[in-house]
Amino acid sequence: MPKISKEEKEAIKLLPQKELAKIVIDLISKDKSAYNLVYIRYLNGETGVKDIYEDVLSNIETCFYNNYKGHIQSQRDAKMLSACVKELNNFTKISKNKIMEANLLMVILKEALINRRDSFGTYSTAFDNKVAQILRRLLNIITKKIHPDYLIDYQDDVNEYLKIIAKYSYHHIFTYKLPKNI
């Protein structure tokens, strides 16, 4: 992102309201994250975050069924996880809501660890690596970023996911760095 100088800030403040409205409309019509930012902060407040969350959840679930390029299934699944994380990152830049982020990570991990278990331990370790990164990110959020009372909500599922990844991806270096349970 470009850094805005003081002179540029002053020039923007002097623009008439009609020009500012035109600029905002142009920006949000071209950039989805800018639209989401304006929608959440200025147009719809708290219900806007929930609306964007539902939209991102739908986009992530759509990623599960898209066709990705790759020679073997685990490569395609790794690309699917990358697409899901990209959607999630766009949401977290705007919302800063760690509980919703943790919920979206749980959806992604459930798809990866329950429905795509055959992709573990294959020739390509990209899938194993992506799952371990996502699980590490979830562990960081639920143990350090949100209130400890929420840990109870995630503990059983996360412990199950840790067991699955330890069982099927035992050869991967990131698996050794993950705890056995929380």
TARAQUI-V254123 format. One record per backbone hydrogen bond with DSSP energy under -0.5 kcal/mol. NH is the residue of the N-H (numbers start at 1). CO is the residue of the C=O. If there is no record, write none. Layout:
NH & CO
NH & CO
This chain:
5 & 3
9 & 5
10 & 6
11 & 7
12 & 8
13 & 9
14 & 10
15 & 12
20 & 16
21 & 17
22 & 18
23 & 19
24 & 20
25 & 21
26 & 22
27 & 23
28 & 24
29 & 25
30 & 26
30 & 27
31 & 27
35 & 31
36 & 32
37 & 33
38 & 34
39 & 35
40 & 36
41 & 37
42 & 38
43 & 38
44 & 39
45 & 40
47 & 44
48 & 44
49 & 45
50 & 46
51 & 47
52 & 48
53 & 49
54 & 50
55 & 51
56 & 52
57 & 53
58 & 54
59 & 55
60 & 56
61 & 57
62 & 58
63 & 59
64 & 60
65 & 61
65 & 62
66 & 62
66 & 63
68 & 66
75 & 72
76 & 72
77 & 73
78 & 74
79 & 75
80 & 76
81 & 77
82 & 78
83 & 79
84 & 80
85 & 81
86 & 82
87 & 83
88 & 84
89 & 85
90 & 86
91 & 87
92 & 88
93 & 89
94 & 90
94 & 91
95 & 91
96 & 92
98 & 96
101 & 97
102 & 98
103 & 99
104 & 100
105 & 101
106 & 102
107 & 103
108 & 104
109 & 105
110 & 106
111 & 107
112 & 108
113 & 109
114 & 110
115 & 110
115 & 111
116 & 111
119 & 116
120 & 117
122 & 119
125 & 123
129 & 125
130 & 126
131 & 127
132 & 128
133 & 129
134 & 130
135 & 131
136 & 132
137 & 133
138 & 134
139 & 135
140 & 136
141 & 137
142 & 138
143 & 139
144 & 140
145 & 140
145 & 141
146 & 141
150 & 147
151 & 148
152 & 149
153 & 150
154 & 150
155 & 151
156 & 152
158 & 154
159 & 155
160 & 156
161 & 157
162 & 158
163 & 159
164 & 160
165 & 161
166 & 162
167 & 163
168 & 164
169 & 165
172 & 169
175 & 172
176 & 172
177 & 173
178 & 174
178 & 175
